[in-house]
Amino acid sequence: MAKSTKQEIRLTGVIAHWEYQYAKDYLRRFGYSQNDIQVTHNPMHYFDFVEYRQYLKKATSLSSNEQDHPHIVDALCDSVIVQDGSKIFSLQQFQRHALERYHYRDSHGKPTDEEIRMYEGLASDEFLEYMRNIRQSKGRTFVFLDIAHDMAAIGRLTIELYSDICPKSVEHFLGYVKGKSVGASQAWCCYRGSKFTRCIKNGWLQAGEFSTPEKTVLTEPRLEDENFIVSHIHRGTLSFVNRGPHSNFSSFMISLGPMPYFDKKYVAFGRVIDGGPTLRKMELAETKFERPVLDLTISSCDEIRLS
């Protein structure tokens, strides 16, 4: 006798966001009510999730037929995606679908403020566990940059550093995250308090330049180009800015889209994995000659402790 197969309901969402945790809770209750349903989870960090939405949109050929599939267009603008076979829903759309197809009505209403705080805590715990697993399996390091615009906090960027691929580059960058003395003058240099000096929409954000009291730009000690294994194909890619081969110092950039023309020229050694809205606010900052009109500053930064 052939084994019966269960219908898969697949949940995809941003691991660090409370909405994904809420959707997991709802689908857990839904799964308990259905004998022939199997709920699977597909957690992603923010930028992978955005690319996955774009992939789904392309795969369903929505670019030219959005008017024919309005519910799918809405689903692909949501923070979580629920898939029932070939059908794609936002969580709210799936709740209506569950009532119509599976006759399931959830007894819980909208989450209260207290419940949202609980889900935010669960999201934080699961995101930390995600980073611990990456560190354990690949030996990678994680840092955060808190960003301020005109002295007002606008959010945090969480960055995964590829210690397994570019260990020297990561160690070099991490030194400036924590702060260190550099050059013959032993000047103290730390990204905390430094400014983003270039903001090129659809291009990149650039920061990490230091100068002496005499306003001379510090460019020593320089780091050789370690390798060019990591490609600039994703939004949020972190790489050093240089002034030619083997001239990496402290300046770095964060890509705002695919920049394959930077491959083999700039060493990429990490990627932003959370803080998409923050990165978008930075990208939209008013500029003059590619420089932010109002200061865009790293107000705080450090390695994320995972032990």
MITILUM-217219 format. One line per 2 residues: number of its first residue (from 0); their letters; for each residue y, z, x of C-alpha. Coordinates in Angstrom, 1 decimal. Example, Ala and Ser with C-alpha at 12.3 -4.5 7.8 and 13.67 -1.06 7.14 Angstrom:
BEGIN
0	as	-4.5,7.8,12.3  -1.1,7.1,13.7 $
// end
This chain:
BEGIN
0	ma	0.0,0.0,0.0  3.4,-1.0,1.4 $
2	ks	5.8,1.8,2.1  8.8,2.1,-0.2 $
4	tk	12.1,1.5,1.5  15.3,3.4,0.6 $
6	qe	18.6,1.8,-0.1  21.0,2.5,2.8 $
8	ir	24.5,3.7,2.1  26.4,3.5,5.4 $
10	lt	29.6,5.5,6.1  31.9,4.5,8.9 $
12	gv	35.0,6.5,9.8  37.2,8.0,12.5 $
14	ia	35.4,11.0,14.0  38.6,13.0,14.6 $
16	hw	40.0,12.6,11.1  39.5,15.0,8.2 $
18	ey	39.0,12.2,5.7  35.7,11.2,7.5 $
20	qy	34.5,14.8,7.2  35.3,14.9,3.5 $
22	ak	33.5,11.6,3.0  30.4,12.9,4.7 $
24	dy	30.5,15.9,2.4  30.8,13.8,-0.7 $
26	lr	28.0,11.4,0.4  25.8,14.3,1.3 $
28	rf	26.0,15.5,-2.4  25.6,12.0,-3.6 $
30	gy	22.5,11.5,-1.4  20.9,14.7,-2.8 $
32	sq	21.2,13.3,-6.3  19.4,10.0,-5.5 $
34	nd	15.7,9.8,-4.6  15.9,6.2,-3.2 $
36	iq	19.1,6.5,-1.2  19.5,7.1,2.5 $
38	vt	23.0,7.9,3.7  23.7,7.0,7.4 $
40	hn	26.8,7.9,9.4  28.6,5.7,11.9 $
42	pm	31.4,7.8,13.5  33.8,6.0,15.8 $
44	hy	37.0,6.9,17.7  40.2,5.5,16.2 $
46	fd	40.5,2.2,18.1  36.9,1.3,17.8 $
48	fv	37.2,1.9,14.1  40.3,-0.4,13.8 $
50	ey	38.3,-3.2,15.7  35.3,-2.6,13.4 $
52	rq	37.6,-3.2,10.3  38.9,-6.3,11.9 $
54	yl	35.3,-7.5,12.5  34.3,-6.8,8.9 $
56	kk	37.4,-8.7,7.7  36.5,-11.7,9.8 $
58	at	32.8,-11.5,8.9  33.6,-11.5,5.2 $
60	sl	36.0,-14.5,5.6  38.9,-12.6,4.0 $
62	ss	41.6,-14.2,6.1  41.8,-17.1,3.7 $
64	ne	40.4,-15.6,0.5  42.0,-12.2,0.1 $
66	qd	43.1,-12.9,-3.4  39.4,-13.4,-4.4 $
68	hp	38.3,-10.0,-2.9  41.2,-7.5,-3.6 $
70	hi	38.9,-4.4,-3.6  37.5,-5.3,-0.2 $
72	vd	41.0,-5.9,1.2  42.0,-2.4,0.0 $
74	al	38.8,-0.9,1.5  39.6,-2.4,4.9 $
76	cd	43.0,-0.7,4.9  41.4,2.7,4.3 $
78	sv	40.5,5.4,6.9  36.8,5.3,6.0 $
80	iv	34.5,2.5,5.0  31.4,2.8,2.7 $
82	qd	28.9,0.0,2.7  26.2,-0.4,0.0 $
84	gs	24.2,-3.4,1.2  26.7,-6.3,1.6 $
86	ki	29.3,-4.5,-0.6  32.2,-2.8,1.2 $
88	fs	34.3,0.0,-0.4  36.9,2.6,0.4 $
90	lq	35.7,6.1,-0.5  37.6,6.1,-3.8 $
92	qf	36.2,2.7,-4.7  32.7,3.9,-3.9 $
94	qr	33.1,6.9,-6.1  33.7,4.5,-9.1 $
96	ha	30.8,2.3,-7.9  28.5,5.4,-7.7 $
98	le	29.4,6.2,-11.3  28.8,2.7,-12.6 $
100	ry	25.7,1.8,-10.6  24.0,5.1,-9.9 $
102	hy	25.4,7.2,-12.8  26.6,9.8,-10.3 $
104	rd	29.7,11.8,-11.1  30.8,14.3,-8.5 $
106	sh	31.6,17.8,-9.7  34.1,18.4,-7.0 $
108	gk	37.7,17.3,-7.5  40.2,16.3,-4.9 $
110	pt	40.2,18.5,-1.8  42.5,21.5,-1.9 $
112	de	44.9,22.3,1.0  42.4,25.0,2.1 $
114	ei	39.5,22.5,2.1  41.6,19.9,4.0 $
116	rm	42.2,22.6,6.7  38.4,23.2,6.8 $
118	ye	37.7,19.5,7.2  40.3,19.3,9.9 $
120	gl	38.5,22.0,11.8  35.2,20.2,11.3 $
122	as	36.8,17.0,12.6  38.2,18.8,15.7 $
124	de	34.8,20.4,16.4  32.9,17.1,16.0 $
126	fl	35.4,15.2,18.2  35.0,17.8,21.0 $
128	ey	31.3,17.5,20.7  31.6,13.7,21.0 $
130	mr	33.6,14.2,24.2  31.1,16.7,25.6 $
132	ni	28.3,14.2,25.0  30.2,11.5,26.8 $
134	rq	30.9,13.8,29.7  27.3,14.9,29.9 $
136	sk	25.8,11.3,29.6  28.4,9.4,31.7 $
138	gr	30.3,12.1,33.6  33.7,11.0,32.1 $
140	tf	36.9,13.0,32.0  39.3,13.4,29.0 $
142	vf	43.0,14.1,29.1  45.8,14.3,26.6 $
144	ld	49.5,13.2,26.6  51.8,14.8,24.1 $
146	ia	54.7,12.4,23.3  58.3,13.1,22.3 $
148	hd	60.9,10.6,21.1  64.5,11.7,21.5 $
150	ma	63.0,15.2,22.2  61.2,15.3,18.8 $
152	ai	57.4,15.5,19.0  55.7,12.4,17.5 $
154	gr	52.0,13.0,18.3  49.3,13.1,20.9 $
156	lt	47.3,10.4,22.8  43.7,11.4,23.8 $
158	ie	42.4,9.3,26.7  38.9,8.8,28.0 $
160	ly	38.9,8.3,31.8  36.0,6.2,33.2 $
162	sd	35.0,8.5,36.1  31.6,6.7,36.3 $
164	ic	33.2,3.3,36.9  36.5,4.1,38.8 $
166	pk	36.1,7.6,40.2  38.9,7.2,42.8 $
168	sv	41.3,5.8,40.3  40.6,8.6,37.8 $
170	eh	41.0,11.3,40.5  44.3,9.7,41.5 $
172	fl	45.6,9.6,37.9  44.3,13.1,37.1 $
174	gy	46.3,14.5,40.0  49.5,13.4,38.4 $
176	vk	48.4,14.7,35.0  48.0,18.1,36.5 $
178	gk	50.8,17.8,39.1  50.7,17.5,42.9 $
180	sv	52.8,17.2,46.0  53.0,13.7,47.4 $
182	ga	54.5,11.8,50.3  56.1,13.0,53.5 $
184	sq	58.6,15.0,51.6  55.8,16.7,49.6 $
186	aw	57.8,16.1,46.4  56.2,17.6,43.3 $
188	cc	55.1,14.9,40.9  53.7,15.4,37.4 $
190	yr	53.6,13.2,34.4  54.8,16.2,32.3 $
192	gs	58.5,15.5,31.6  58.3,11.9,32.8 $
194	kf	59.6,9.0,30.7  58.2,5.7,29.5 $
196	tr	60.4,3.2,31.2  59.2,-0.1,29.6 $
198	ci	58.1,-0.8,26.0  57.0,-4.4,25.4 $
200	kn	56.0,-4.9,21.8  52.5,-6.6,21.6 $
202	gw	52.4,-6.1,25.4  52.3,-2.7,27.0 $
204	lq	53.9,0.7,27.5  54.7,1.7,31.1 $
206	ag	55.4,5.2,32.5  54.7,7.4,35.5 $
208	ef	57.4,6.3,38.0  58.9,9.1,40.2 $
210	st	61.9,9.1,42.4  63.4,11.4,45.1 $
212	pe	66.7,13.3,44.5  68.4,10.4,46.2 $
214	kt	66.9,8.1,43.4  64.6,6.3,45.8 $
216	vl	61.4,5.4,44.0  58.4,7.1,45.4 $
218	te	55.6,4.6,46.3  53.4,6.7,48.7 $
220	pr	50.6,7.4,49.0  49.1,4.2,47.7 $
222	le	45.7,3.7,46.4  43.6,0.6,47.0 $
224	de	42.3,-1.5,44.1  39.0,0.2,43.4 $
226	nf	37.4,-2.5,41.3  38.2,-4.8,38.3 $
228	iv	35.1,-4.0,36.2  37.0,-2.8,33.2 $
230	sh	38.6,-5.6,31.2  41.9,-5.5,29.4 $
232	ih	40.4,-6.6,26.1  41.2,-3.6,23.9 $
234	rg	44.3,-2.0,22.6  44.9,1.3,24.4 $
236	tl	43.5,0.2,27.8  44.9,2.4,30.6 $
238	sf	45.5,0.8,34.0  47.7,1.2,37.0 $
240	vn	50.9,-0.8,37.6  51.1,-2.2,41.1 $
242	rg	53.4,-4.2,43.4  50.7,-6.4,44.7 $
244	ph	47.1,-5.9,45.9  46.1,-2.3,46.9 $
246	sn	49.5,-0.9,46.0  48.7,1.5,43.2 $
248	fs	50.8,4.7,43.1  51.6,6.7,40.0 $
250	sf	52.9,4.1,37.5  50.5,3.3,34.7 $
252	mi	50.5,1.2,31.5  48.8,1.4,28.2 $
254	sl	48.0,-2.0,26.6  49.1,-2.7,23.0 $
256	gp	46.6,-5.5,22.5  44.2,-7.7,24.5 $
258	mp	45.6,-8.7,27.8  42.8,-10.6,29.6 $
260	yf	45.4,-12.2,32.0  45.7,-8.7,33.6 $
262	dk	42.1,-8.7,34.7  41.5,-9.0,38.4 $
264	ky	45.1,-8.0,38.9  45.5,-4.5,37.6 $
266	va	42.8,-1.8,37.8  41.8,-0.5,34.4 $
268	fg	40.1,2.9,34.4  40.4,4.4,30.9 $
270	rv	41.3,4.0,27.3  43.1,5.8,24.5 $
272	id	40.5,7.0,22.0  42.7,8.9,19.5 $
274	gg	46.3,8.8,18.6  46.7,5.4,17.0 $
276	pt	49.6,6.3,14.8  51.3,7.9,17.8 $
278	lr	50.9,4.7,19.9  52.3,2.7,17.0 $
280	km	55.4,4.9,16.8  55.9,4.4,20.6 $
282	el	55.5,0.6,20.2  58.1,0.5,17.5 $
284	ae	60.7,2.5,19.4  64.0,0.7,19.7 $
286	tk	64.5,-0.9,23.1  67.2,-2.6,25.1 $
288	fe	66.0,-4.9,27.9  62.5,-3.5,27.4 $
290	rp	63.6,0.1,28.0  63.6,2.7,25.1 $
292	vl	67.1,3.4,23.9  66.1,7.0,23.2 $
294	dl	64.0,8.8,25.6  60.2,8.4,25.1 $
296	ti	58.8,11.3,27.1  55.5,12.9,28.0 $
298	ss	56.3,16.4,26.9  53.0,17.9,28.0 $
300	cd	49.7,16.7,29.5  46.5,18.1,30.9 $
302	ei	42.8,17.7,31.2  40.9,18.6,28.1 $
304	rl	38.6,21.5,28.8  35.2,20.9,27.3 $
306	s	33.1,23.9,28.5 $
// end
